Amino acid sequence: MLGKPVEMLSMRHGATVLSGYLESAGALPLRDYIPFRPSINQSVEHPDACREEISKAIPDDDINYTVISLMLIEQYGRSFTTADVGRMWLRYLPGAIVYTAERDAYIKLLEHAGMRFAYGSEPKMDLGQCSDNPYNQWIGAQIRADLYGWISPGEPKVAASMAHTDASLSHRTEGVYGAMVIAAAGSLISSGIPLCRAMEEAASYIPSNSECAAAVALGLATATDSLPTKIQDNYVGMSPVHAVNNLALVTWGLTRNSQDFGAAIGDTVAGGWDTDCNGATVGGLWGLTGSGIPSHWVDSWRRTIQTSVAGFAEVTLEELTKRTLALVA
């Protein structure tokens, strides 16, 4: 919810314009939900996710995928297949709320997997075709990976493997590696490993010569910098929704604020690119430390979550927490 109102502003206009908006709105440093000030920049949106009006966590694709992962494990267990991921998408995700790589994969499943695929039949296609798309190194799989780390404390290899299975439906190479890093990091952090060490070790589960491994290294190397300028400069020209640049920013924001939840998510969102995804990823990882999260971050939306997932129009934070904990190994 923190990054949602400025996601399009950030993507369309860049970090400098984002910072200008936050400064003009009196929201720098960013330590609370974003003020809705369209008079400053008309690209700000979703007033019901903004400081003045937020009362529920409104639907968002990042949250949808975490709920889908929860349902996936509940139904198929940890040995789920990539085909099972596709089945869950077709049965529970409306097509209009999947984007880029996920939408391309979704369309191919609808067209070629067969009428009964969603209900258990073998696909009438090579599922590898679904990840043959122009967006397969973007951030989509990375935002789907959180729950696999949450439910696998101390089992980073298991978490990374589940993330790989999920990501492979729509992504390849760096798009898959980013998901594996986030899942492995969640597993390590929830077992008590400090944030910096967790991110460094999480990168050991992907190829050492990958761009994602370099992104984690850059994020760690700049963790003492007050602003992510070196990261932003390093990835000039890269898509704002690529897995690699956003992974570097996530690593920076998470590890430079190991003692302050609000600073961790606030500085990450203020850093730009895919703001709602990155704020959520950092928040999810930071929360696994077991340290306290200031109550205003959840009280303002009354612990009520709305989704676009079929059967989950509205659900409480307590219910999702209970169901997630029931899956912990």
C-alpha positions in Angstrom: 0.0 0.0 0.0 2.9 2.4 0.7 4.2 2.3 -2.9 1.0 1.8 -4.8 -0.1 5.5 -5.2 3.2 6.5 -6.8 3.9 3.3 -8.9 3.0 4.9 -12.2 4.5 8.3 -11.3 7.8 6.5 -10.6 7.7 4.4 -13.7 6.7 7.1 -16.1 8.7 10.0 -14.7 11.6 8.5 -12.7 13.1 8.8 -9.3 13.9 12.6 -9.4 10.2 13.4 -10.1 9.1 11.0 -7.5 11.4 12.6 -4.9 10.1 16.0 -6.0 6.5 14.9 -5.4 7.3 13.5 -2.0 9.2 16.6 -0.9 6.5 18.9 -2.1 3.9 16.8 -0.3 5.9 17.0 3.0 6.6 13.3 2.9 10.4 13.1 2.9 11.9 11.2 4.5 9.0 8.7 3.8 7.9 7.3 7.1 4.1 7.0 6.6 1.6 6.4 3.9 1.8 8.8 1.0 -0.3 12.0 0.9 -2.7 12.3 -2.1 -1.8 15.5 -3.8 -2.8 15.4 -7.5 -2.3 19.2 -7.7 1.4 18.5 -7.4 1.5 15.7 -10.0 -1.5 14.1 -11.6 0.2 10.8 -11.9 -0.4 10.0 -8.2 -3.3 7.6 -7.9 -5.3 5.3 -5.6 -6.3 7.9 -3.0 -7.8 5.0 -0.9 -4.2 3.8 -0.4 -3.1 7.2 0.7 -2.6 8.7 4.1 -5.9 10.6 4.3 -8.3 7.9 3.1 -6.7 4.5 3.6 -9.1 2.2 5.6 -8.4 -1.2 4.0 -5.6 -2.8 2.0 -7.1 -2.4 -1.4 -6.6 -5.0 -4.2 -3.1 -5.3 -5.6 -1.4 -7.9 -7.8 1.4 -8.4 -5.4 -1.0 -9.4 -2.6 -3.1 -11.5 -5.0 0.0 -13.6 -5.8 0.8 -14.2 -2.2 -2.7 -15.4 -1.5 -2.5 -17.6 -4.6 0.8 -19.1 -3.2 -1.0 -19.8 0.1 -3.8 -21.6 -1.7 -1.4 -23.4 -3.9 0.5 -24.9 -1.0 -2.7 -25.7 0.9 -4.0 -27.7 -2.1 -0.9 -29.3 -3.6 1.7 -29.2 -0.9 5.3 -28.3 -1.2 5.8 -30.6 -4.1 3.5 -28.6 -6.4 4.5 -28.4 -10.1 4.7 -25.5 -12.5 1.5 -26.9 -14.1 -0.2 -26.6 -10.7 0.7 -22.9 -10.6 -1.0 -22.5 -14.0 -4.0 -24.3 -12.8 -4.4 -22.0 -9.8 -4.0 -18.9 -12.0 -6.8 -20.0 -14.4 -9.2 -20.9 -11.6 -8.7 -18.0 -9.2 -7.1 -15.0 -11.0 -9.2 -12.8 -13.3 -7.2 -12.3 -16.5 -7.5 -8.5 -16.4 -5.4 -8.3 -13.2 -2.4 -10.2 -14.5 0.3 -8.2 -16.4 3.3 -8.5 -18.6 4.9 -12.0 -18.4 2.1 -13.4 -16.3 -0.5 -12.2 -18.8 1.4 -13.6 -21.8 1.6 -17.0 -19.9 -2.1 -16.8 -18.9 -3.2 -16.2 -22.5 -1.1 -19.1 -23.8 -2.6 -21.4 -21.1 -6.1 -20.4 -22.1 -5.5 -20.9 -25.7 -3.4 -24.1 -25.7 -3.5 -26.0 -22.4 -6.9 -27.6 -22.9 -10.4 -27.2 -21.5 -9.7 -29.5 -18.5 -6.2 -28.5 -17.7 -7.3 -26.2 -14.9 -9.0 -29.1 -13.2 -6.2 -31.6 -13.3 -5.7 -32.8 -16.9 -2.2 -32.8 -18.4 -1.5 -29.7 -20.5 -1.9 -30.1 -24.2 1.2 -28.0 -24.8 4.8 -27.6 -23.7 4.5 -25.3 -20.7 7.9 -23.9 -21.5 6.2 -21.9 -24.3 4.6 -19.8 -21.5 7.9 -18.3 -20.5 8.9 -17.5 -24.0 7.8 -13.8 -23.8 9.4 -10.4 -23.9 9.0 -9.8 -20.2 10.5 -13.0 -18.8 13.3 -11.2 -16.9 11.0 -8.7 -15.3 9.9 -8.5 -11.7 6.7 -10.6 -11.8 8.1 -13.8 -10.4 10.1 -11.9 -7.8 6.9 -10.6 -6.3 5.3 -14.0 -6.2 8.1 -15.7 -4.1 7.6 -14.3 -0.6 5.5 -17.0 0.9 7.9 -19.8 0.0 10.5 -18.2 2.3 8.0 -17.4 5.0 6.9 -21.1 5.4 10.4 -22.6 5.2 12.5 -21.1 8.1 16.1 -22.5 7.9 15.4 -24.3 4.6 16.6 -21.8 2.0 17.2 -24.5 -0.6 13.6 -25.7 -0.3 12.3 -22.1 -0.5 14.4 -21.3 -3.5 13.3 -24.5 -5.2 9.6 -23.7 -4.8 10.2 -20.2 -6.1 12.0 -21.7 -9.1 9.0 -24.0 -9.8 6.6 -21.1 -9.6 8.7 -18.6 -11.5 9.3 -21.0 -14.4 5.7 -20.7 -15.6 6.3 -17.2 -16.9 10.0 -16.3 -16.4 13.5 -17.3 -17.4 17.1 -16.7 -16.2 17.2 -13.4 -14.2 13.5 -13.3 -13.8 13.7 -16.7 -12.0 16.9 -15.9 -10.1 15.3 -12.8 -8.5 12.5 -14.9 -7.2 14.9 -17.5 -5.8 16.9 -14.9 -3.9 13.8 -13.4 -2.2 12.5 -16.8 -1.2 15.9 -18.0 0.1 16.4 -14.7 2.0 13.0 -15.1 3.7 13.9 -18.6 4.8 17.2 -17.4 6.2 15.9 -14.3 8.0 13.1 -16.3 9.6 15.7 -18.6 11.0 17.5 -15.8 12.8 20.2 -14.9 10.3 20.9 -11.1 10.1 19.6 -9.3 7.1 23.0 -8.6 5.4 24.2 -12.1 5.8 20.8 -13.5 4.7 20.9 -11.5 1.4 24.5 -12.5 0.8 23.8 -16.2 1.4 20.5 -16.1 -0.6 22.5 -15.1 -3.6 24.6 -18.2 -3.3 21.5 -20.2 -4.5 21.7 -18.7 -8.0 24.6 -18.6 -10.5 27.4 -16.5 -9.3 27.9 -14.9 -12.7 24.2 -13.8 -13.0 23.1 -10.2 -13.0 20.9 -10.9 -10.0 23.9 -12.0 -8.0 25.7 -8.8 -9.0 22.6 -6.8 -8.0 22.6 -8.2 -4.5 26.4 -7.5 -4.2 25.8 -3.9 -5.4 23.0 -3.4 -2.9 25.1 -4.7 0.0 28.1 -2.6 -1.1 26.1 0.6 -1.0 24.1 -0.2 2.1 25.8 2.6 4.0 24.9 5.2 1.3 22.0 7.5 2.3 20.6 7.4 -1.2 20.6 4.7 -3.8 22.3 7.0 -6.4 25.0 4.5 -7.4 22.3 1.8 -8.0 20.2 4.2 -10.0 23.2 5.3 -12.1 24.3 1.7 -12.6 21.0 0.7 -14.2 20.1 3.7 -16.3 18.0 2.6 -19.2 16.9 -0.6 -17.7 13.1 -1.2 -17.5 11.7 0.1 -14.2 10.0 -3.3 -13.8 13.1 -5.5 -14.5 14.0 -8.0 -11.8 17.7 -7.0 -11.6 17.6 -3.3 -10.8 14.7 -3.7 -8.4 16.6 -6.5 -6.6 19.5 -4.2 -6.0 17.3 -1.5 -4.6 15.5 -4.0 -2.3 18.8 -5.2 -1.0 20.0 -1.7 -0.3 16.8 -0.6 1.4 16.5 -3.7 3.5 20.1 -3.9 4.7 20.7 -0.2 5.4 17.7 -0.1 7.8 18.0 -3.3 9.8 16.6 -1.6 12.9 13.9 0.5 11.5 10.9 -1.0 9.6 9.5 2.4 8.5 12.8 3.6 7.2 13.4 0.3 5.4 10.2 0.4 3.4 10.1 4.2 3.1 13.6 4.6 1.7 13.1 1.7 -0.7 9.8 3.2 -2.1 11.4 6.6 -2.3 14.2 5.1 -4.4 11.8 4.6 -7.3 11.2 2.0 -10.0 8.6 -0.6 -9.0 7.5 1.1 -5.8 4.6 -1.1 -4.6 6.5 -4.3 -5.3 9.7 -3.2 -3.6 8.1 -1.8 -0.5 6.1 -5.1 -0.1 9.2 -7.3 -0.6 11.3 -5.3 1.9 8.4 -5.2 4.4 7.8 -8.9 4.1 11.5 -9.7 4.6 12.1 -7.2 7.4 9.0 -8.5 9.3 10.6 -12.0 9.5 13.2 -10.6 11.9 10.7 -10.7 14.7 11.3 -7.1 15.6 8.3 -4.8 16.3 6.5 -3.0 13.6 4.9 0.3 14.6 1.2 -0.2 14.8 0.2 2.6 12.5 1.4 0.6 9.5 -1.4 -1.9 10.1 -4.0 -0.1 12.2 -4.6 2.5 9.4 -6.1 -0.3 7.2 -7.8 -2.0 10.1 -6.1 -5.3 9.4 -8.5 -5.9 6.5 -7.2 -7.0 3.1 -9.1 -6.9 -0.2 -8.0 -9.0 -3.2 -9.0 -9.8 -6.7 -8.7 -13.6 -6.0 -11.9 -15.6 -6.5 -13.3 -16.3 -3.0 -11.1 -13.8 -1.3 -12.8 -10.5 -1.9 -12.0 -9.5 1.7 -10.0 -11.3 4.4 -8.5 -10.4 7.7 -4.8 -10.2 8.4 -5.3 -12.6 11.3 -6.9 -15.3 9.0 -4.1 -15.0 6.5 -1.5 -15.2 9.3 -3.1 -18.2 10.8 -3.3 -20.1 7.5 0.3 -19.2 6.7 1.6 -20.4 10.0 -0.2 -23.7 9.5 2.1 -24.3 6.5 5.4 -23.7 8.3 7.6 -26.7 8.1 
